[in-house]
């Protein structure tokens, strides 16, 4: 059996293969509600054979959205639509996961199709929140600095979102602490200039993430996995570093996280990122040495490439993003390329290739 198609059991959840639909914004919601687009988008990846399907960054509060088109889970009314998607994914032998997120200073922007620029409160936007009043780019208005009450609300919002995620039937939660969004902003000294217990030292800068993890863990079933997505480096001098990520990963493991989804960047607009096939895999490999499971993501586009990453013990799961946007049936084709006989949906059986015997 190829590594890519070997099952993995994390706590009480068994995922049939190591292929993960990575969270990717769809900008197709109104007031946070899921739509038919989300059902078809996420459902087709389950039909296509991915083992774990993780929804896009799902806002834990209205002010935590990147754009007005973001998916949300801050209201009980959001549960029904999400449950419909989860049920379809489950029926197709995949595990449904959700990424819980708060956009921080990168909130209140138009959807990419409308230019993606910051929205003012007079044009349908809202006040962005951050650890410090430092804008992501100089042309944008500065965010409001969170006070202690605001921080407590963020923690409560994540906790209540986790309760709703469980009610909707999700089996995996991923806490988004990457790509320059709120929890990452607290981690990085470039965006966190606080002088209180949430700023300054490494221990202070990771405090909010640990408190969010603890709050989510307190209401999340013990048998269900908890992932954390991190940006392993800011890619700029004096920013968040891989060494800090490795140190954080060991702490997260001790606090109950089960897997670190290793991405990078997103917190500094001028960062020069050496993008190349598999460029973030070394981060996954380094974090994995702490003993926690890791996911590799970033320009992984072929079955052979993914198989090699797993074979060389550089990651435990492969998070496919753009490749699964291009081809929702990539896993079915990858199985053929690796000569693995996997189950196909009954409806598609007549198109299944015949495996080659060696």
Phi and psi in degrees as a GROMACS rama.xvg file:
@    title "Ramachandran Plot"
@    xaxis  label "Phi"
@    yaxis  label "Psi"
@TYPE xy
-64.8085  146.358  UNK-2
-57.5223  -37.7414  UNK-3
-62.21  -26.5571  UNK-4
-111.303  16.9364  UNK-5
-85.6409  141.786  UNK-6
-71.8335  159.397  UNK-7
-137.462  132.762  UNK-8
-108.844  122.591  UNK-9
-119.877  115.422  UNK-10
54.2674  -122.077  UNK-11
-98.7182  14.3644  UNK-12
-117.649  124.798  UNK-13
-104.286  125.353  UNK-14
-105.141  130.764  UNK-15
-69.3029  -22.3423  UNK-16
-150.674  -177.206  UNK-17
-98.7069  15.4288  UNK-18
-94.5431  121.524  UNK-19
-116.27  131.254  UNK-20
-74.5873  109.341  UNK-21
-71.8969  144.677  UNK-22
-62.32  130.882  UNK-23
-143.462  125.781  UNK-24
-58.8579  139.635  UNK-25
-112.916  -13.6047  UNK-26
51.3026  42.9363  UNK-27
-127.246  23.858  UNK-28
-110.521  155.011  UNK-29
-123.197  122.403  UNK-30
55.8822  32.5504  UNK-31
84.0927  -6.62934  UNK-32
-77.3069  140.574  UNK-33
-70.6998  155.94  UNK-34
-128.156  178.767  UNK-35
-58.895  -30.7196  UNK-36
-58.61  -45.2346  UNK-37
-63.6571  -39.3614  UNK-38
-61.2235  -47.1087  UNK-39
-71.0249  -43.7341  UNK-40
-60.5291  -55.3736  UNK-41
-72.6485  -38.3543  UNK-42
-63.8527  -36.6603  UNK-43
-68.9204  -29.1349  UNK-44
-71.7905  -30.2351  UNK-45
-69.3835  -45.3157  UNK-46
-59.1077  -34.9842  UNK-47
-75.093  -6.23359  UNK-48
107.514  0.0808503  UNK-49
-65.5696  143.676  UNK-50
-79.8429  -36.2744  UNK-51
-129.421  125.308  UNK-52
-111.64  114.203  UNK-53
-107.841  126.793  UNK-54
-63.9657  163.587  UNK-55
-60.4724  168.544  UNK-56
-50.7644  115.098  UNK-57
-109.514  116.521  UNK-58
-68.7463  134.949  UNK-59
-86.3533  -6.75036  UNK-60
-156.011  156.605  UNK-61
-60.3983  -36.223  UNK-62
-74.8601  -9.90902  UNK-63
-89.2328  3.8354  UNK-64
-77.9741  145.721  UNK-65
-71.1077  -42.0547  UNK-66
-142.978  166.517  UNK-67
-63.3031  -15.3881  UNK-68
-92.4589  6.88164  UNK-69
-75.9186  148.782  UNK-70
-69.7876  146.964  UNK-71
-136.506  161.964  UNK-72
-145.825  37.8976  UNK-73
-95.084  -3.12129  UNK-74
-127.492  145.817  UNK-75
-60.264  -29.4997  UNK-76
-64.7952  -18.2059  UNK-77
-72.7685  -19.5673  UNK-78
-63.6982  -42.5216  UNK-79
-58.3377  -48.1254  UNK-80
-65.5111  -39.2117  UNK-81
-66.9607  -38.549  UNK-82
-63.292  -36.9179  UNK-83
-58.8483  -40.8118  UNK-84
-69.0981  -45.9791  UNK-85
-58.8792  -43.0849  UNK-86
-62.0824  -39.9354  UNK-87
-67.2659  -43.1502  UNK-88
-59.6889  -45.8992  UNK-89
-63.7652  -39.4127  UNK-90
-61.4257  -25.7824  UNK-91
-101.138  29.5622  UNK-92
63.8842  30.5139  UNK-93
-121.991  165.038  UNK-94
-101.874  135.054  UNK-95
-97.2122  128.205  UNK-96
-123.55  162.625  UNK-97
-135.654  137.211  UNK-98
-97.5606  118.392  UNK-99
-92.1037  132.245  UNK-100
-145.004  155.457  UNK-101
-137.801  124.991  UNK-102
-76.0608  -16.1479  UNK-103
59.8093  -132.661  UNK-104
-71.7572  -11.3259  UNK-105
-93.7053  14.7404  UNK-106
-80.6804  172.146  UNK-107
60.2513  53.0988  UNK-108
-121.167  150.573  UNK-109
-65.3916  153.925  UNK-110
-63.716  154.018  UNK-111
-52.7904  -37.3535  UNK-112
-65.1395  -17.9633  UNK-113
-106.743  17.3806  UNK-114
106.195  -22.9341  UNK-115
71.8411  9.59949  UNK-116
-80.8257  160.277  UNK-117
-60.7846  135.215  UNK-118
-97.0512  134.083  UNK-119
-80.6621  166.517  UNK-120
-66.957  -15.2557  UNK-121
-90.2002  -8.1889  UNK-122
-123.829  33.4171  UNK-123
92.1478  6.52771  UNK-124
-97.5417  -170.242  UNK-125
-151.021  167.881  UNK-126
-71.1871  126.706  UNK-127
-81.8955  150.963  UNK-128
-119.822  148.306  UNK-129
-158.101  169.031  UNK-130
-66.0191  -33.0141  UNK-131
-141.231  154.686  UNK-132
-78.8214  62.2386  UNK-133
-121.337  121.394  UNK-134
-75.9881  156.001  UNK-135
-67.2143  -43.659  UNK-136
-128.297  150.023  UNK-137
-63.2258  -24.573  UNK-138
-75.1456  -10.1066  UNK-139
-98.0054  155.636  UNK-140
-67.5847  146.981  UNK-141
-71.3294  144.389  UNK-142
-75.1269  165.81  UNK-143
-81.1855  137.215  UNK-144
-76.9755  128.716  UNK-145
-67.4337  131.666  UNK-146
-93.3633  -177.94  UNK-147
-60.9088  -39.4145  UNK-148
-63.3629  -41.1475  UNK-149
-64.4371  -39.5204  UNK-150
-65.1476  -42.2437  UNK-151
-61.9513  -36.2071  UNK-152
-65.5046  -40.9551  UNK-153
-58.4162  -46.4727  UNK-154
-62.0439  -44.3232  UNK-155
-64.1896  -39.0849  UNK-156
-62.0666  -42.5673  UNK-157
-64.0368  -42.4992  UNK-158
-61.7009  -47.2221  UNK-159
-68.6453  -32.5717  UNK-160
-63.8784  -38.2715  UNK-161
-64.9003  -38.1759  UNK-162
-61.8251  -43.3918  UNK-163
-68.2049  -36.8295  UNK-164
-60.9098  -40.6379  UNK-165
-65.179  -41.8387  UNK-166
-63.1362  -31.2577  UNK-167
-79.0448  -12.8959  UNK-168
101.105  4.25329  UNK-169
-62.7561  144.646  UNK-170
-105.492  -15.4466  UNK-171
-133.336  135.265  UNK-172
-112.831  134.883  UNK-173
-114.757  122.588  UNK-174
-86.3907  123.783  UNK-175
-85.3879  108.806  UNK-176
-127.853  43.1592  UNK-177
-137.755  179.557  UNK-178
60.2427  26.1434  UNK-179
78.5272  13.0791  UNK-180
-87.2416  -179.209  UNK-181
-51.1703  -52.4857  UNK-182
-66.2574  -34.8961  UNK-183
-66.5649  -37.6101  UNK-184
-59.4149  -36.04  UNK-185
-70.2059  -34.404  UNK-186
-67.6016  -38.8126  UNK-187
-86.8638  130.232  UNK-188
-67.596  -12.9363  UNK-189
-76.7193  -25.968  UNK-190
-113.689  -8.37838  UNK-191
-117.627  103.653  UNK-192
-112.377  23.3524  UNK-193
-68.3141  155.089  UNK-194
-116.51  7.6797  UNK-195
-95.9105  -160.162  UNK-196
-70.5998  -5.07809  UNK-197
-107.924  10.627  UNK-198
-142.986  166.616  UNK-199
95.6654  -96.4853  UNK-200
-70.9558  162.54  UNK-201
-55.868  -45.2967  UNK-202
-61.821  -36.9268  UNK-203
-73.7682  -39.3293  UNK-204
-69.5448  -26.4844  UNK-205
-89.822  -3.71328  UNK-206
-58.7574  -46.0703  UNK-207
-63.6599  -43.7899  UNK-208
-58.5154  -43.7545  UNK-209
-64.8714  -37.7214  UNK-210
-69.2453  -37.742  UNK-211
-65.1103  -45.0571  UNK-212
-58.9822  -44.0619  UNK-213
-63.8618  -40.2483  UNK-214
-66.1458  -43.2081  UNK-215
-64.3955  -45.0825  UNK-216
-60.3395  -32.6429  UNK-217
-67.0786  -20.2845  UNK-218
-118.697  -3.57608  UNK-219
-92.5443  134.429  UNK-220
-54.8048  139.284  UNK-221
-59.0174  -29.7743  UNK-222
-82.5127  -5.94673  UNK-223
-100.091  135.272  UNK-224
-69.8196  152.058  UNK-225
-123.041  119.112  UNK-226
-105.283  158.242  UNK-227
-131.781  126.794  UNK-228
-94.0145  130.262  UNK-229
-126.587  154.409  UNK-230
-93.2779  112.894  UNK-231
-67.171  -22.1106  UNK-232
-154.076  150.399  UNK-233
-82.9724  -10.8357  UNK-234
66.353  19.5376  UNK-235
-138.636  154.506  UNK-236
-62.0151  140.934  UNK-237
70.5619  10.563  UNK-238
-95.3427  -169.129  UNK-239
-64.2442  137.867  UNK-240
-120.463  165.095  UNK-241
-63.1504  -38.4816  UNK-242
-60.1623  -40.2081  UNK-243
-68.1858  -36.4295  UNK-244
-62.3384  -44.1088  UNK-245
-62.7151  -42.6721  UNK-246
-62.842  -43.3528  UNK-247
-63.2252  -41.4797  UNK-248
-58.8263  -41.8418  UNK-249
-63.2304  -38.2922  UNK-250
-68.4885  -44.064  UNK-251
-60.4442  -39.5032  UNK-252
-60.2811  -43.1425  UNK-253
-67.8775  -22.3369  UNK-254
-93.5766  -0.930849  UNK-255
112.499  2.22541  UNK-256
-71.9639  146.18  UNK-257
-106.328  -25.3635  UNK-258
-153.277  141.376  UNK-259
-108.115  121.013  UNK-260
-89.6672  109.378  UNK-261
-96.8061  98.2469  UNK-262
-109.475  -160.343  UNK-263
-164.739  164.789  UNK-264
70.3309  -170.625  UNK-265
98.3098  -9.35784  UNK-266
-102.247  -12.6992  UNK-267
-131.022  118.894  UNK-268
-64.2141  -29.3942  UNK-269
-95.2106  5.43875  UNK-270
-59.131  137.007  UNK-271
-98.4387  106.013  UNK-272
-102.642  123.469  UNK-273
-78.1929  71.6271  UNK-274
-67.3896  129.444  UNK-275
-162.086  163.138  UNK-276
-52.2065  124.722  UNK-277
68.1249  23.1086  UNK-278
-64.2446  -18.1577  UNK-279
-100.243  -1.83309  UNK-280
-60.0713  -38.1723  UNK-281
-58.2892  -28.8338  UNK-282
-68.0158  -44.1647  UNK-283
-61.0943  -42.2246  UNK-284
-63.0912  -43.647  UNK-285
-66.3594  -43.7888  UNK-286
-66.1215  -36.6306  UNK-287
-61.2213  -26.5099  UNK-288
-68.7586  -12.013  UNK-289
-77.7264  -11.3788  UNK-290
102.711  -3.0412  UNK-291
-93.0504  150.787  UNK-292
-66.6472  149.302  UNK-293
-134.236  156.31  UNK-294
-117.222  136.765  UNK-295
-101.003  140.774  UNK-296
-148.297  150.984  UNK-297
115.53  103.848  UNK-298
51.6831  44.4944  UNK-299
-104.349  113.549  UNK-300
-128.235  -1.08509  UNK-301
-137.721  157.626  UNK-302
-62.685  -41.6276  UNK-303
-64.7306  -40.9198  UNK-304
-63.4503  -46.245  UNK-305
-63.6931  -42.4975  UNK-306
-61.4441  -40.1456  UNK-307
-66.0851  -39.0313  UNK-308
-61.0965  -44.9113  UNK-309
-69.4246  -42.4969  UNK-310
-61.6636  -36.65  UNK-311
-87.2051  11.1911  UNK-312
58.0544  40.0178  UNK-313
-98.0223  -10.1259  UNK-314
-165.23  165.169  UNK-315
-106.692  -23.8212  UNK-316
-141.385  154.822  UNK-317
-114.417  121.797  UNK-318
-95.6798  110.226  UNK-319
-96.4965  128.609  UNK-320
-111.171  -89.5554  UNK-321
-61.0322  -31.8028  UNK-322
-63.2338  -36.2827  UNK-323
-79.5132  -19.4493  UNK-324
-69.7357  -42.0498  UNK-325
-68.5097  -35.3461  UNK-326
-146.474  94.5046  UNK-327
-64.1931  -15.0969  UNK-328
-102.995  18.4552  UNK-329
-52.1417  -44.4229  UNK-330
-60.0192  -38.5758  UNK-331
-63.5383  -40.0135  UNK-332
-73.3972  -35.566  UNK-333
-62.5517  -38.4756  UNK-334
-60.9526  -41.3913  UNK-335
-63.2967  -43.4289  UNK-336
-63.9965  -33.1513  UNK-337
-93.9519  5.89714  UNK-338
56.3545  48.2286  UNK-339
-112.894  131.807  UNK-340
-91.6026  107.4  UNK-341
-116.328  162.746  UNK-342
-71.5497  138.325  UNK-343
-108.005  155.935  UNK-344
-56.7536  141.41  UNK-345
-50.6955  -39.6117  UNK-346
-66.1217  -21.3854  UNK-347
-109.899  6.3792  UNK-348
-55.1589  -36.6721  UNK-349
-65.9773  -15.2452  UNK-350
-99.7048  0.140099  UNK-351
-71.0172  129.003  UNK-352
-67.6386  154.095  UNK-353
-85.756  125.068  UNK-354
-62.1035  149.537  UNK-355
-94.4474  127.694  UNK-356
-82.9807  140.774  UNK-357
